[in-house]
Amino acid sequence: MGDVRNAQWRKSTYSTHNGNCVEVASNLPGLIAVRDSKTPTTPALFLPPAEWSTFLTGLKTGTLNT
């Protein structure tokens, strides 16, 4: 598991204000951390930057394979 003590979390500008958001920290060396804003103390999901980029591209283009 990665160390998120220095993570700078941010929410998407598309997020609503109802508390159901995903937060992302991209300031960690070699990792992208993702967490549920409703439960910020639970473990985060860690991805290499290339995998995060592939995920975002799939979302944007509608080609995400599950």
N, C-alpha and C positions, 0 to 999 in steps of 0.2 A: 504494500500500500504506500502511496506517496504521502508526503508531508504537506499539508495544506495550511499550516500556520501563517504563512506569508502570502497566501492566495488573495488576489484581488478579484472578488466575485462581481459579476455583472449580469443583469437580466437583459433580454432582448427588448428592443424598443417596441416590438410587436406584442409584448406581454400585456395582459390586462392587469388590473389592480386588485384582483380578487384573491391573490395569494397563491394561485396555481401556476407557478412559473418554474422554469428550469434556469439555473444559474451556471455560468461558465467562468472559469479562471484560466486565462491563457498566459499568465506571467510566470508560470513555473517552468524551470529549465527542462526542456525535452518532453513536456507533458501538457495535455489539456485536461482539466478537471471539470466534471459535470456533476451537479447535485440538484436535488429537489428543494426548492426554496421553503416548502412547508416543513421540512425536516432537515435543517442545515447541519445538525450534529451527527447524522448518520453518515456512513462512509460514502465518499464520492466515487464516481466512475472515472477511471484514468485512461486516456487514449494518447497514442503518439500523434503528433500534429498531422502527419500524412493521412492517418485514418479519420481524424476529425474533418479534415478538408474533403475527403472522399464522401463522408456522411453528409456534410453540408451541400456539396454539389449534387448528390442524389436527391436531397430534399428540394433543392431549387429547381432541378430539371424534371422531377417526377420519375426518376429512374432508379430510385432506391429499391434494392432487392432485399426482401426480408427472409 
